[in-house]
């Protein structure tokens, strides 16, 4: 029984990462990277309406899809600001970026609750 439980947990974790990999790929390939004249953090609905956004808008869109449409746990996410300056979405121990293969250094990690609060303040 213990082996079965361990196997089910491993499958669940793999399925979550596979879901995130697909979300990352679909969002990256479906929307345009756009520089904003004034940096505003877009909600997922605003992001969809504009057809894209900048790095934090992509991260917020992926986070919203993962948590609201696929039911992944909000507590497993954070938003990582890196040294470019640039923001990526972190799920558990893996980051999801609009650019593949970039090497960067983490500057700061923001919990999901900070980003949700910022979105509420701007809307």
C-alpha positions in Angstrom: 0.0 0.0 0.0 2.8 2.4 0.8 4.4 1.9 -2.6 1.0 2.6 -4.3 0.6 5.9 -2.3 4.2 6.9 -3.2 3.5 6.1 -6.9 0.2 8.1 -6.9 2.0 11.1 -5.3 4.8 10.9 -8.0 2.2 10.7 -10.8 0.3 13.7 -9.4 3.5 15.8 -9.1 4.5 14.8 -12.7 1.0 15.7 -13.9 1.2 19.1 -12.3 4.6 19.9 -14.0 3.3 18.5 -17.3 0.2 20.8 -16.9 2.5 23.8 -16.2 4.7 22.9 -19.2 1.7 22.9 -21.5 0.3 26.2 -20.0 3.7 27.8 -20.5 4.0 26.6 -24.1 0.4 27.6 -25.1 0.6 31.1 -23.5 4.1 31.8 -24.9 2.9 30.7 -28.4 -0.5 32.4 -28.3 0.2 35.9 -27.2 2.6 38.7 -28.2 5.4 40.1 -26.1 4.8 43.9 -26.0 6.6 46.6 -24.2 4.3 48.9 -22.3 4.9 52.7 -22.4 3.9 52.8 -18.7 4.4 49.5 -16.8 1.0 48.2 -15.6 0.4 44.7 -14.3 -2.5 43.4 -16.4 -5.1 41.0 -15.2 -5.5 37.9 -17.3 -8.7 39.4 -18.9 -6.8 42.6 -19.8 -3.9 40.5 -21.1 -6.3 38.5 -23.3 -8.0 41.6 -24.6 -4.7 43.2 -25.6 -3.4 40.0 -27.1 -0.3 40.0 -24.9 1.9 42.1 -22.6 5.3 42.2 -21.0 7.0 39.6 -18.8 4.9 40.1 -15.6 1.7 40.0 -17.6 2.7 36.6 -19.1 3.6 35.3 -15.6 0.2 36.5 -14.2 -1.7 35.0 -17.1 0.0 31.6 -16.6 -0.6 31.8 -12.9 -4.3 32.6 -13.4 -4.8 29.8 -15.9 -3.0 27.3 -13.6 -4.9 28.2 -10.5 -8.3 29.1 -11.7 -8.7 26.8 -14.7 -6.6 23.8 -13.6 -7.0 24.1 -9.9 -3.3 24.1 -9.0 -2.5 25.3 -5.5 -1.8 29.0 -5.2 0.7 28.3 -2.4 3.0 26.5 -4.8 3.5 29.6 -6.9 5.7 32.7 -6.6 6.8 35.5 -8.9 10.6 35.8 -9.3 12.2 39.1 -10.2 15.6 38.5 -11.9 18.5 40.7 -12.8 17.6 41.7 -16.4 15.1 43.2 -15.0 12.6 40.6 -15.8 9.9 38.5 -14.0 9.2 34.8 -14.3 6.6 32.5 -12.7 7.9 29.9 -10.3 5.9 26.7 -9.7 7.4 24.7 -6.8 11.0 24.5 -7.9 10.7 25.2 -11.6 10.5 28.6 -13.4 8.4 29.4 -16.4 9.5 32.2 -18.7 8.5 33.9 -22.0 12.1 33.4 -23.1 13.6 29.9 -23.3 17.1 29.3 -22.3 17.9 32.6 -20.6 20.4 32.5 -17.7 19.6 34.9 -15.0 20.1 35.5 -11.3 17.2 35.8 -8.8 17.0 39.2 -7.2 13.7 38.8 -5.3 10.8 36.3 -4.9 7.3 37.6 -4.4 4.5 35.4 -3.0 1.4 35.0 -5.1 -0.5 37.0 -2.5 1.6 40.1 -3.2 0.8 39.9 -6.9 -2.9 39.3 -6.3 -3.0 42.4 -4.0 -1.2 44.5 -6.5 -3.7 43.5 -9.2 -6.6 44.5 -7.0 -5.0 47.8 -6.2 -4.6 48.7 -9.9 -8.1 47.7 -10.9 
